[in-house]
Amino acid sequence: MQTSSLFSLDLKDLGKGLLVAIGGAVIGAIETSIKAGSLTINWPSIGSVALAAGLAYLGKNFFTPAKTVTSAQ
């Protein structure tokens, strides 16, 4: 399987970027709640963490050249 080429993103990259953004937001919310000692939801903070995580993942994939990925048998 070939990954997306250098300076391009495909649909799989966008889907994985969304998953990274959601995961980063969940981890950020859990961390904030643990530090506060109670369940606190700060939507602007969660949104900024999600945006940063998603953009970082997409930026990494945008500047990474294509490679062939083989599955282990």
mmCIF file of the N, C-alpha and C atoms, coordinates in Angstrom:
data_MODEL
# 
_entry.id   MODEL 
# 
loop_
_atom_site.group_PDB 
_atom_site.id 
_atom_site.type_symbol 
_atom_site.label_atom_id 
_atom_site.label_alt_id 
_atom_site.label_comp_id 
_atom_site.label_asym_id 
_atom_site.label_entity_id 
_atom_site.label_seq_id 
_atom_site.pdbx_PDB_ins_code 
_atom_site.Cartn_x 
_atom_site.Cartn_y 
_atom_site.Cartn_z 
_atom_site.occupancy 
_atom_site.B_iso_or_equiv 
_atom_site.pdbx_formal_charge 
_atom_site.auth_seq_id 
_atom_site.auth_comp_id 
_atom_site.auth_asym_id 
_atom_site.auth_atom_id 
_atom_site.pdbx_PDB_model_num 
ATOM 1   N N  . MET A 1 1  ? 0.842   -1.169  0.000  1.00 0.00 ? 1  MET A N  1 
ATOM 2   C CA . MET A 1 1  ? 0.000   0.000   0.000  1.00 0.00 ? 1  MET A CA 1 
ATOM 3   C C  . MET A 1 1  ? 0.894   1.240   0.000  1.00 0.00 ? 1  MET A C  1 
ATOM 4   N N  . GLN A 1 2  ? 0.561   2.206   -0.794 1.00 0.00 ? 2  GLN A N  1 
ATOM 5   C CA . GLN A 1 2  ? 1.333   3.436   -0.934 1.00 0.00 ? 2  GLN A CA 1 
ATOM 6   C C  . GLN A 1 2  ? 0.691   4.540   -0.090 1.00 0.00 ? 2  GLN A C  1 
ATOM 7   N N  . THR A 1 3  ? 1.501   5.284   0.643  1.00 0.00 ? 3  THR A N  1 
ATOM 8   C CA . THR A 1 3  ? 0.992   6.434   1.385  1.00 0.00 ? 3  THR A CA 1 
ATOM 9   C C  . THR A 1 3  ? 0.896   7.625   0.444  1.00 0.00 ? 3  THR A C  1 
ATOM 10  N N  . SER A 1 4  ? 0.276   8.709   0.897  1.00 0.00 ? 4  SER A N  1 
ATOM 11  C CA . SER A 1 4  ? 0.135   9.888   0.045  1.00 0.00 ? 4  SER A CA 1 
ATOM 12  C C  . SER A 1 4  ? 1.511   10.475  -0.269 1.00 0.00 ? 4  SER A C  1 
ATOM 13  N N  . SER A 1 5  ? 1.601   11.093  -1.441 1.00 0.00 ? 5  SER A N  1 
ATOM 14  C CA . SER A 1 5  ? 2.898   11.617  -1.882 1.00 0.00 ? 5  SER A CA 1 
ATOM 15  C C  . SER A 1 5  ? 3.232   12.924  -1.162 1.00 0.00 ? 5  SER A C  1 
ATOM 16  N N  . LEU A 1 6  ? 4.471   13.360  -1.355 1.00 0.00 ? 6  LEU A N  1 
ATOM 17  C CA . LEU A 1 6  ? 4.970   14.578  -0.727 1.00 0.00 ? 6  LEU A CA 1 
ATOM 18  C C  . LEU A 1 6  ? 4.119   15.773  -1.151 1.00 0.00 ? 6  LEU A C  1 
ATOM 19  N N  . PHE A 1 7  ? 3.786   16.646  -0.224 1.00 0.00 ? 7  PHE A N  1 
ATOM 20  C CA . PHE A 1 7  ? 2.979   17.849  -0.432 1.00 0.00 ? 7  PHE A CA 1 
ATOM 21  C C  . PHE A 1 7  ? 1.559   17.545  -0.892 1.00 0.00 ? 7  PHE A C  1 
ATOM 22  N N  . SER A 1 8  ? 1.000   16.426  -0.432 1.00 0.00 ? 8  SER A N  1 
ATOM 23  C CA . SER A 1 8  ? -0.401  16.119  -0.715 1.00 0.00 ? 8  SER A CA 1 
ATOM 24  C C  . SER A 1 8  ? -0.982  15.309  0.437  1.00 0.00 ? 8  SER A C  1 
ATOM 25  N N  . LEU A 1 9  ? -2.293  15.374  0.562  1.00 0.00 ? 9  LEU A N  1 
ATOM 26  C CA . LEU A 1 9  ? -3.016  14.610  1.570  1.00 0.00 ? 9  LEU A CA 1 
ATOM 27  C C  . LEU A 1 9  ? -4.141  13.872  0.870  1.00 0.00 ? 9  LEU A C  1 
ATOM 28  N N  . ASP A 1 10 ? -4.437  12.664  1.318  1.00 0.00 ? 10 ASP A N  1 
ATOM 29  C CA . ASP A 1 10 ? -5.579  11.954  0.765  1.00 0.00 ? 10 ASP A CA 1 
ATOM 30  C C  . ASP A 1 10 ? -6.649  11.804  1.845  1.00 0.00 ? 10 ASP A C  1 
ATOM 31  N N  . LEU A 1 11 ? -7.736  11.143  1.497  1.00 0.00 ? 11 LEU A N  1 
ATOM 32  C CA . LEU A 1 11 ? -8.872  11.007  2.406  1.00 0.00 ? 11 LEU A CA 1 
ATOM 33  C C  . LEU A 1 11 ? -8.506  10.237  3.669  1.00 0.00 ? 11 LEU A C  1 
ATOM 34  N N  . LYS A 1 12 ? -7.627  9.247   3.547  1.00 0.00 ? 12 LYS A N  1 
ATOM 35  C CA . LYS A 1 12 ? -7.194  8.490   4.732  1.00 0.00 ? 12 LYS A CA 1 
ATOM 36  C C  . LYS A 1 12 ? -6.448  9.393   5.706  1.00 0.00 ? 12 LYS A C  1 
ATOM 37  N N  . ASP A 1 13 ? -5.621  10.302  5.187  1.00 0.00 ? 13 ASP A N  1 
ATOM 38  C CA . ASP A 1 13 ? -4.901  11.238  6.051  1.00 0.00 ? 13 ASP A CA 1 
ATOM 39  C C  . ASP A 1 13 ? -5.878  12.127  6.821  1.00 0.00 ? 13 ASP A C  1 
ATOM 40  N N  . LEU A 1 14 ? -6.916  12.597  6.138  1.00 0.00 ? 14 LEU A N  1 
ATOM 41  C CA . LEU A 1 14 ? -7.895  13.456  6.797  1.00 0.00 ? 14 LEU A CA 1 
ATOM 42  C C  . LEU A 1 14 ? -8.667  12.694  7.869  1.00 0.00 ? 14 LEU A C  1 
ATOM 43  N N  . GLY A 1 15 ? -9.031  11.447  7.579  1.00 0.00 ? 15 GLY A N  1 
ATOM 44  C CA . GLY A 1 15 ? -9.728  10.623  8.567  1.00 0.00 ? 15 GLY A CA 1 
ATOM 45  C C  . GLY A 1 15 ? -8.870  10.346  9.784  1.00 0.00 ? 15 GLY A C  1 
ATOM 46  N N  . LYS A 1 16 ? -7.612  10.017  9.552  1.00 0.00 ? 16 LYS A N  1 
ATOM 47  C CA . LYS A 1 16 ? -6.703  9.763   10.673 1.00 0.00 ? 16 LYS A CA 1 
ATOM 48  C C  . LYS A 1 16 ? -6.420  11.049  11.442 1.00 0.00 ? 16 LYS A C  1 
ATOM 49  N N  . GLY A 1 17 ? -6.350  12.170  10.748 1.00 0.00 ? 17 GLY A N  1 
ATOM 50  C CA . GLY A 1 17 ? -6.171  13.456  11.420 1.00 0.00 ? 17 GLY A CA 1 
ATOM 51  C C  . GLY A 1 17 ? -7.344  13.778  12.331 1.00 0.00 ? 17 GLY A C  1 
ATOM 52  N N  . LEU A 1 18 ? -8.556  13.438  11.888 1.00 0.00 ? 18 LEU A N  1 
ATOM 53  C CA . LEU A 1 18 ? -9.743  13.630  12.721 1.00 0.00 ? 18 LEU A CA 1 
ATOM 54  C C  . LEU A 1 18 ? -9.682  12.755  13.965 1.00 0.00 ? 18 LEU A C  1 
ATOM 55  N N  . LEU A 1 19 ? -9.242  11.507  13.803 1.00 0.00 ? 19 LEU A N  1 
ATOM 56  C CA . LEU A 1 19 ? -9.106  10.617  14.960 1.00 0.00 ? 19 LEU A CA 1 
ATOM 57  C C  . LEU A 1 19 ? -8.060  11.135  15.946 1.00 0.00 ? 19 LEU A C  1 
ATOM 58  N N  . VAL A 1 20 ? -6.954  11.649  15.437 1.00 0.00 ? 20 VAL A N  1 
ATOM 59  C CA . VAL A 1 20 ? -5.917  12.211  16.308 1.00 0.00 ? 20 VAL A CA 1 
ATOM 60  C C  . VAL A 1 20 ? -6.463  13.435  17.042 1.00 0.00 ? 20 VAL A C  1 
ATOM 61  N N  . ALA A 1 21 ? -7.232  14.267  16.347 1.00 0.00 ? 21 ALA A N  1 
ATOM 62  C CA . ALA A 1 21 ? -7.814  15.454  16.977 1.00 0.00 ? 21 ALA A CA 1 
ATOM 63  C C  . ALA A 1 21 ? -8.780  15.069  18.092 1.00 0.00 ? 21 ALA A C  1 
ATOM 64  N N  . ILE A 1 22 ? -9.630  14.084  17.843 1.00 0.00 ? 22 ILE A N  1 
ATOM 65  C CA . ILE A 1 22 ? -10.580 13.629  18.860 1.00 0.00 ? 22 ILE A CA 1 
ATOM 66  C C  . ILE A 1 22 ? -9.841  13.012  20.038 1.00 0.00 ? 22 ILE A C  1 
ATOM 67  N N  . GLY A 1 23 ? -8.856  12.170  19.756 1.00 0.00 ? 23 GLY A N  1 
ATOM 68  C CA . GLY A 1 23 ? -8.077  11.552  20.826 1.00 0.00 ? 23 GLY A CA 1 
ATOM 69  C C  . GLY A 1 23 ? -7.337  12.576  21.660 1.00 0.00 ? 23 GLY A C  1 
ATOM 70  N N  . GLY A 1 24 ? -6.748  13.561  21.010 1.00 0.00 ? 24 GLY A N  1 
ATOM 71  C CA . GLY A 1 24 ? -6.049  14.620  21.733 1.00 0.00 ? 24 GLY A CA 1 
ATOM 72  C C  . GLY A 1 24 ? -6.990  15.429  22.614 1.00 0.00 ? 24 GLY A C  1 
ATOM 73  N N  . ALA A 1 25 ? -8.191  15.700  22.107 1.00 0.00 ? 25 ALA A N  1 
ATOM 74  C CA . ALA A 1 25 ? -9.172  16.445  22.894 1.00 0.00 ? 25 ALA A CA 1 
ATOM 75  C C  . ALA A 1 25 ? -9.627  15.655  24.113 1.00 0.00 ? 25 ALA A C  1 
ATOM 76  N N  . VAL A 1 26 ? -9.855  14.360  23.936 1.00 0.00 ? 26 VAL A N  1 
ATOM 77  C CA . VAL A 1 26 ? -10.278 13.515  25.059 1.00 0.00 ? 26 VAL A CA 1 
ATOM 78  C C  . VAL A 1 26 ? -9.183  13.454  26.120 1.00 0.00 ? 26 VAL A C  1 
ATOM 79  N N  . ILE A 1 27 ? -7.952  13.245  25.692 1.00 0.00 ? 27 ILE A N  1 
ATOM 80  C CA . ILE A 1 27 ? -6.834  13.183  26.645 1.00 0.00 ? 27 ILE A CA 1 
ATOM 81  C C  . ILE A 1 27 ? -6.663  14.527  27.357 1.00 0.00 ? 27 ILE A C  1 
ATOM 82  N N  . GLY A 1 28 ? -6.804  15.622  26.620 1.00 0.00 ? 28 GLY A N  1 
ATOM 83  C CA . GLY A 1 28 ? -6.706  16.946  27.238 1.00 0.00 ? 28 GLY A CA 1 
ATOM 84  C C  . GLY A 1 28 ? -7.801  17.185  28.264 1.00 0.00 ? 28 GLY A C  1 
ATOM 85  N N  . ALA A 1 29 ? -9.028  16.755  27.963 1.00 0.00 ? 29 ALA A N  1 
ATOM 86  C CA . ALA A 1 29 ? -10.138 16.920  28.906 1.00 0.00 ? 29 ALA A CA 1 
ATOM 87  C C  . ALA A 1 29 ? -9.923  16.077  30.154 1.00 0.00 ? 29 ALA A C  1 
ATOM 88  N N  . ILE A 1 30 ? -9.430  14.861  29.981 1.00 0.00 ? 30 ILE A N  1 
ATOM 89  C CA . ILE A 1 30 ? -9.157  13.990  31.132 1.00 0.00 ? 30 ILE A CA 1 
ATOM 90  C C  . ILE A 1 30 ? -8.057  14.595  31.998 1.00 0.00 ? 30 ILE A C  1 
ATOM 91  N N  . GLU A 1 31 ? -7.005  15.088  31.362 1.00 0.00 ? 31 GLU A N  1 
ATOM 92  C CA . GLU A 1 31 ? -5.899  15.695  32.115 1.00 0.00 ? 31 GLU A CA 1 
ATOM 93  C C  . GLU A 1 31 ? -6.379  16.900  32.922 1.00 0.00 ? 31 GLU A C  1 
ATOM 94  N N  . THR A 1 32 ? -7.189  17.761  32.305 1.00 0.00 ? 32 THR A N  1 
ATOM 95  C CA . THR A 1 32 ? -7.710  18.936  33.000 1.00 0.00 ? 32 THR A CA 1 
ATOM 96  C C  . THR A 1 32 ? -8.592  18.535  34.174 1.00 0.00 ? 32 THR A C  1 
ATOM 97  N N  . SER A 1 33 ? -9.417  17.519  33.977 1.00 0.00 ? 33 SER A N  1 
ATOM 98  C CA . SER A 1 33 ? -10.305 17.059  35.047 1.00 0.00 ? 33 SER A CA 1 
ATOM 99  C C  . SER A 1 33 ? -9.521  16.466  36.206 1.00 0.00 ? 33 SER A C  1 
ATOM 100 N N  . ILE A 1 34 ? -8.471  15.725  35.910 1.00 0.00 ? 34 ILE A N  1 
ATOM 101 C CA . ILE A 1 34 ? -7.652  15.136  36.977 1.00 0.00 ? 34 ILE A CA 1 
ATOM 102 C C  . ILE A 1 34 ? -6.953  16.236  37.769 1.00 0.00 ? 34 ILE A C  1 
ATOM 103 N N  . LYS A 1 35 ? -6.419  17.234  37.072 1.00 0.00 ? 35 LYS A N  1 
ATOM 104 C CA . LYS A 1 35 ? -5.744  18.337  37.762 1.00 0.00 ? 35 LYS A CA 1 
ATOM 105 C C  . LYS A 1 35 ? -6.713  19.136  38.629 1.00 0.00 ? 35 LYS A C  1 
ATOM 106 N N  . ALA A 1 36 ? -7.953  19.322  38.141 1.00 0.00 ? 36 ALA A N  1 
ATOM 107 C CA . ALA A 1 36 ? -8.940  20.106  38.885 1.00 0.00 ? 36 ALA A CA 1 
ATOM 108 C C  . ALA A 1 36 ? -9.566  19.302  40.017 1.00 0.00 ? 36 ALA A C  1 
ATOM 109 N N  . GLY A 1 37 ? -9.504  17.993  39.950 1.00 0.00 ? 37 GLY A N  1 
ATOM 110 C CA . GLY A 1 37 ? -10.107 17.153  40.980 1.00 0.00 ? 37 GLY A CA 1 
ATOM 111 C C  . GLY A 1 37 ? -11.582 16.908  40.772 1.00 0.00 ? 37 GLY A C  1 
ATOM 112 N N  . SER A 1 38 ? -12.144 17.427  39.696 1.00 0.00 ? 38 SER A N  1 
ATOM 113 C CA . SER A 1 38 ? -13.548 17.188  39.356 1.00 0.00 ? 38 SER A CA 1 
ATOM 114 C C  . SER A 1 38 ? -13.693 17.275  37.840 1.00 0.00 ? 38 SER A C  1 
ATOM 115 N N  . LEU A 1 39 ? -14.823 16.805  37.354 1.00 0.00 ? 39 LEU A N  1 
ATOM 116 C CA . LEU A 1 39 ? -15.054 16.818  35.908 1.00 0.00 ? 39 LEU A CA 1 
ATOM 117 C C  . LEU A 1 39 ? -15.356 18.249  35.469 1.00 0.00 ? 39 LEU A C  1 
ATOM 118 N N  . THR A 1 40 ? -14.428 18.844  34.771 1.00 0.00 ? 40 THR A N  1 
ATOM 119 C CA . THR A 1 40 ? -14.621 20.195  34.247 1.00 0.00 ? 40 THR A CA 1 
ATOM 120 C C  . THR A 1 40 ? -14.498 20.146  32.734 1.00 0.00 ? 40 THR A C  1 
ATOM 121 N N  . ILE A 1 41 ? -15.400 20.841  32.072 1.00 0.00 ? 41 ILE A N  1 
ATOM 122 C CA . ILE A 1 41 ? -15.376 20.874  30.611 1.00 0.00 ? 41 ILE A CA 1 
ATOM 123 C C  . ILE A 1 41 ? -15.159 22.317  30.178 1.00 0.00 ? 41 ILE A C  1 
ATOM 124 N N  . ASN A 1 42 ? -14.005 22.574  29.615 1.00 0.00 ? 42 ASN A N  1 
ATOM 125 C CA . ASN A 1 42 ? -13.648 23.892  29.111 1.00 0.00 ? 42 ASN A CA 1 
ATOM 126 C C  . ASN A 1 42 ? -13.559 23.772  27.591 1.00 0.00 ? 42 ASN A C  1 
ATOM 127 N N  . TRP A 1 43 ? -14.662 24.069  26.906 1.00 0.00 ? 43 TRP A N  1 
ATOM 128 C CA . TRP A 1 43 ? -14.742 23.841  25.462 1.00 0.00 ? 43 TRP A CA 1 
ATOM 129 C C  . TRP A 1 43 ? -13.679 24.586  24.661 1.00 0.00 ? 43 TRP A C  1 
ATOM 130 N N  . PRO A 1 44 ? -13.380 25.844  24.963 1.00 0.00 ? 44 PRO A N  1 
ATOM 131 C CA . PRO A 1 44 ? -12.313 26.511  24.190 1.00 0.00 ? 44 PRO A CA 1 
ATOM 132 C C  . PRO A 1 44 ? -10.962 25.805  24.319 1.00 0.00 ? 44 PRO A C  1 
ATOM 133 N N  . SER A 1 45 ? -10.642 25.338  25.513 1.00 0.00 ? 45 SER A N  1 
ATOM 134 C CA . SER A 1 45 ? -9.380  24.625  25.723 1.00 0.00 ? 45 SER A CA 1 
ATOM 135 C C  . SER A 1 45 ? -9.376  23.294  24.976 1.00 0.00 ? 45 SER A C  1 
ATOM 136 N N  . ILE A 1 46 ? -10.483 22.572  25.054 1.00 0.00 ? 46 ILE A N  1 
ATOM 137 C CA . ILE A 1 46 ? -10.594 21.285  24.359 1.00 0.00 ? 46 ILE A CA 1 
ATOM 138 C C  . ILE A 1 46 ? -10.487 21.491  22.850 1.00 0.00 ? 46 ILE A C  1 
ATOM 139 N N  . GLY A 1 47 ? -11.146 22.532  22.348 1.00 0.00 ? 47 GLY A N  1 
ATOM 140 C CA . GLY A 1 47 ? -11.094 22.824  20.918 1.00 0.00 ? 47 GLY A CA 1 
ATOM 141 C C  . GLY A 1 47 ? -9.703  23.182  20.437 1.00 0.00 ? 47 GLY A C  1 
ATOM 142 N N  . SER A 1 48 ? -8.984  23.956  21.237 1.00 0.00 ? 48 SER A N  1 
ATOM 143 C CA . SER A 1 48 ? -7.631  24.345  20.816 1.00 0.00 ? 48 SER A CA 1 
ATOM 144 C C  . SER A 1 48 ? -6.680  23.152  20.829 1.00 0.00 ? 48 SER A C  1 
ATOM 145 N N  . VAL A 1 49 ? -6.838  22.258  21.800 1.00 0.00 ? 49 VAL A N  1 
ATOM 146 C CA . VAL A 1 49 ? -6.006  21.045  21.832 1.00 0.00 ? 49 VAL A CA 1 
ATOM 147 C C  . VAL A 1 49 ? -6.323  20.164  20.628 1.00 0.00 ? 49 VAL A C  1 
ATOM 148 N N  . ALA A 1 50 ? -7.608  20.002  20.318 1.00 0.00 ? 50 ALA A N  1 
ATOM 149 C CA . ALA A 1 50 ? -8.006  19.180  19.172 1.00 0.00 ? 50 ALA A CA 1 
ATOM 150 C C  . ALA A 1 50 ? -7.477  19.769  17.872 1.00 0.00 ? 50 ALA A C  1 
ATOM 151 N N  . LEU A 1 51 ? -7.597  21.072  17.718 1.00 0.00 ? 51 LEU A N  1 
ATOM 152 C CA . LEU A 1 51 ? -7.116  21.732  16.505 1.00 0.00 ? 51 LEU A CA 1 
ATOM 153 C C  . LEU A 1 51 ? -5.607  21.581  16.355 1.00 0.00 ? 51 LEU A C  1 
ATOM 154 N N  . ALA A 1 52 ? -4.883  21.790  17.438 1.00 0.00 ? 52 ALA A N  1 
ATOM 155 C CA . ALA A 1 52 ? -3.423  21.667  17.389 1.00 0.00 ? 52 ALA A CA 1 
ATOM 156 C C  . ALA A 1 52 ? -2.997  20.244  17.059 1.00 0.00 ? 52 ALA A C  1 
ATOM 157 N N  . ALA A 1 53 ? -3.643  19.253  17.674 1.00 0.00 ? 53 ALA A N  1 
ATOM 158 C CA . ALA A 1 53 ? -3.282  17.853  17.418 1.00 0.00 ? 53 ALA A CA 1 
ATOM 159 C C  . ALA A 1 53 ? -3.578  17.470  15.971 1.00 0.00 ? 53 ALA A C  1 
ATOM 160 N N  . GLY A 1 54 ? -4.753  17.835  15.478 1.00 0.00 ? 54 GLY A N  1 
ATOM 161 C CA . GLY A 1 54 ? -5.116  17.503  14.104 1.00 0.00 ? 54 GLY A CA 1 
ATOM 162 C C  . GLY A 1 54 ? -4.216  18.175  13.085 1.00 0.00 ? 54 GLY A C  1 
ATOM 163 N N  . LEU A 1 55 ? -3.928  19.464  13.285 1.00 0.00 ? 55 LEU A N  1 
ATOM 164 C CA . LEU A 1 55 ? -3.056  20.179  12.348 1.00 0.00 ? 55 LEU A CA 1 
ATOM 165 C C  . LEU A 1 55 ? -1.627  19.663  12.383 1.00 0.00 ? 55 LEU A C  1 
ATOM 166 N N  . ALA A 1 56 ? -1.153  19.290  13.567 1.00 0.00 ? 56 ALA A N  1 
ATOM 167 C CA . ALA A 1 56 ? 0.201   18.736  13.663 1.00 0.00 ? 56 ALA A CA 1 
ATOM 168 C C  . ALA A 1 56 ? 0.299   17.426  12.889 1.00 0.00 ? 56 ALA A C  1 
ATOM 169 N N  . TYR A 1 57 ? -0.708  16.565  13.013 1.00 0.00 ? 57 TYR A N  1 
ATOM 170 C CA . TYR A 1 57 ? -0.701  15.288  12.295 1.00 0.00 ? 57 TYR A CA 1 
ATOM 171 C C  . TYR A 1 57 ? -0.757  15.522  10.783 1.00 0.00 ? 57 TYR A C  1 
ATOM 172 N N  . LEU A 1 58 ? -1.654  16.409  10.343 1.00 0.00 ? 58 LEU A N  1 
ATOM 173 C CA . LEU A 1 58 ? -1.765  16.674  8.906  1.00 0.00 ? 58 LEU A CA 1 
ATOM 174 C C  . LEU A 1 58 ? -0.498  17.335  8.364  1.00 0.00 ? 58 LEU A C  1 
ATOM 175 N N  . GLY A 1 59 ? 0.108   18.230  9.137  1.00 0.00 ? 59 GLY A N  1 
ATOM 176 C CA . GLY A 1 59 ? 1.357   18.860  8.713  1.00 0.00 ? 59 GLY A CA 1 
ATOM 177 C C  . GLY A 1 59 ? 2.475   17.856  8.565  1.00 0.00 ? 59 GLY A C  1 
ATOM 178 N N  . LYS A 1 60 ? 2.552   16.926  9.507  1.00 0.00 ? 60 LYS A N  1 
ATOM 179 C CA . LYS A 1 60 ? 3.571   15.869  9.436  1.00 0.00 ? 60 LYS A CA 1 
ATOM 180 C C  . LYS A 1 60 ? 3.379   15.032  8.177  1.00 0.00 ? 60 LYS A C  1 
ATOM 181 N N  . ASN A 1 61 ? 2.131   14.656  7.869  1.00 0.00 ? 61 ASN A N  1 
ATOM 182 C CA . ASN A 1 61 ? 1.875   13.844  6.682  1.00 0.00 ? 61 ASN A CA 1 
ATOM 183 C C  . ASN A 1 61 ? 2.080   14.633  5.394  1.00 0.00 ? 61 ASN A C  1 
ATOM 184 N N  . PHE A 1 62 ? 1.815   15.935  5.415  1.00 0.00 ? 62 PHE A N  1 
ATOM 185 C CA . PHE A 1 62 ? 1.972   16.763  4.225  1.00 0.00 ? 62 PHE A CA 1 
ATOM 186 C C  . PHE A 1 62 ? 3.437   16.854  3.806  1.00 0.00 ? 62 PHE A C  1 
ATOM 187 N N  . PHE A 1 63 ? 4.337   16.886  4.787  1.00 0.00 ? 63 PHE A N  1 
ATOM 188 C CA . PHE A 1 63 ? 5.762   17.041  4.491  1.00 0.00 ? 63 PHE A CA 1 
ATOM 189 C C  . PHE A 1 63 ? 6.535   15.726  4.510  1.00 0.00 ? 63 PHE A C  1 
ATOM 190 N N  . THR A 1 64 ? 5.848   14.592  4.598  1.00 0.00 ? 64 THR A N  1 
ATOM 191 C CA . THR A 1 64 ? 6.501   13.285  4.588  1.00 0.00 ? 64 THR A CA 1 
ATOM 192 C C  . THR A 1 64 ? 6.383   12.684  3.191  1.00 0.00 ? 64 THR A C  1 
ATOM 193 N N  . PRO A 1 65 ? 7.482   12.238  2.587  1.00 0.00 ? 65 PRO A N  1 
ATOM 194 C CA . PRO A 1 65 ? 7.402   11.640  1.251  1.00 0.00 ? 65 PRO A CA 1 
ATOM 195 C C  . PRO A 1 65 ? 6.658   10.306  1.275  1.00 0.00 ? 65 PRO A C  1 
ATOM 196 N N  . ALA A 1 66 ? 6.207   9.892   0.110  1.00 0.00 ? 66 ALA A N  1 
ATOM 197 C CA . ALA A 1 66 ? 5.467   8.636   -0.015 1.00 0.00 ? 66 ALA A CA 1 
ATOM 198 C C  . ALA A 1 66 ? 6.356   7.450   0.319  1.00 0.00 ? 66 ALA A C  1 
ATOM 199 N N  . LYS A 1 67 ? 5.765   6.455   0.935  1.00 0.00 ? 67 LYS A N  1 
ATOM 200 C CA . LYS A 1 67 ? 6.470   5.200   1.195  1.00 0.00 ? 67 LYS A CA 1 
ATOM 201 C C  . LYS A 1 67 ? 5.507   4.047   0.976  1.00 0.00 ? 67 LYS A C  1 
ATOM 202 N N  . THR A 1 68 ? 6.070   2.895   0.722  1.00 0.00 ? 68 THR A N  1 
ATOM 203 C CA . THR A 1 68 ? 5.270   1.695   0.536  1.00 0.00 ? 68 THR A CA 1 
ATOM 204 C C  . THR A 1 68 ? 5.206   0.952   1.857  1.00 0.00 ? 68 THR A C  1 
ATOM 205 N N  . VAL A 1 69 ? 3.990   0.664   2.301  1.00 0.00 ? 69 VAL A N  1 
ATOM 206 C CA . VAL A 1 69 ? 3.773   -0.029  3.565  1.00 0.00 ? 69 VAL A CA 1 
ATOM 207 C C  . VAL A 1 69 ? 3.325   -1.448  3.249  1.00 0.00 ? 69 VAL A C  1 
ATOM 208 N N  . THR A 1 70 ? 4.037   -2.428  3.786  1.00 0.00 ? 70 THR A N  1 
ATOM 209 C CA . THR A 1 70 ? 3.651   -3.823  3.591  1.00 0.00 ? 70 THR A CA 1 
ATOM 210 C C  . THR A 1 70 ? 3.143   -4.380  4.903  1.00 0.00 ? 70 THR A C  1 
ATOM 211 N N  . SER A 1 71 ? 2.150   -5.242  4.820  1.00 0.00 ? 71 SER A N  1 
ATOM 212 C CA . SER A 1 71 ? 1.596   -5.829  6.038  1.00 0.00 ? 71 SER A CA 1 
ATOM 213 C C  . SER A 1 71 ? 2.377   -7.082  6.411  1.00 0.00 ? 71 SER A C  1 
ATOM 214 N N  . ALA A 1 72 ? 2.482   -7.325  7.707  1.00 0.00 ? 72 ALA A N  1 
ATOM 215 C CA . ALA A 1 72 ? 3.178   -8.521  8.198  1.00 0.00 ? 72 ALA A CA 1 
ATOM 216 C C  . ALA A 1 72 ? 2.293   -9.737  7.967  1.00 0.00 ? 72 ALA A C  1 
ATOM 217 N N  . GLN A 1 73 ? 2.911   -10.822 7.570  1.00 0.00 ? 73 GLN A N  1 
ATOM 218 C CA . GLN A 1 73 ? 2.122   -12.033 7.305  1.00 0.00 ? 73 GLN A CA 1 
ATOM 219 C C  . GLN A 1 73 ? 2.431   -13.100 8.297  1.00 0.00 ? 73 GLN A C  1 
# 
